Amino acid sequence: MFSREEKKTLNTAFFNQFVRHMSRHHSIGGGGGRWESYKTGVKGLYFRMLTTPIVGIAIDIQQKDPEIRALLRPILRVAKAIRS
C-alpha cells in the first residue's frame, strides 16, 4: 500500500495528465452543469468528467439497444473490480 502522501502525489499526477490529455479533445453536448463529455469512438459510449467543485469521472452508456447495454454491463463491472 502507498502512504497517504504517495497516494496524493499519484492521484494529482494522474488527474493532471488526464486533464491535459482530454483537453486535446473537444467536448460534445454540453450536458448541463460542469460535466465535459468526450467521444470514445464507440457509438453510444461516452466518458464524462466533472472538474469543479470536485473531480469525478463517469462512463455513460447511451445505447438504445437493450441487448448491447446488457453486453456492456459485465465488461464495465469487471473493469470496476480491477480498479478497486
C-alpha positions, 0 to 999 in steps of 0.5 A, a space after each residue: 500500500 502507498 502512504 497517504 502522501 504517495 497516494 496524493 502525489 499519484 492521484 494529482 499526477 494522474 488527474 493532471 495528465 488526464 486533464 491535459 490529455 482530454 483537453 486535446 479533445 473537444 467536448 460534445 453536448 454540453 450536458 448541463 452543469 460542469 460535466 465535459 463529455 468526450 467521444 470514445 469512438 464507440 457509438 453510444 459510449 461516452 466518458 464524462 468528467 466533472 472538474 469543479 467543485 470536485 473531480 469525478 469521472 463517469 462512463 455513460 452508456 447511451 445505447 438504445 439497444 437493450 441487448 448491447 447495454 446488457 453486453 456492456 454491463 459485465 465488461 464495465 463491472 469487471 473493469 470496476 473490480 480491477 480498479 478497486 
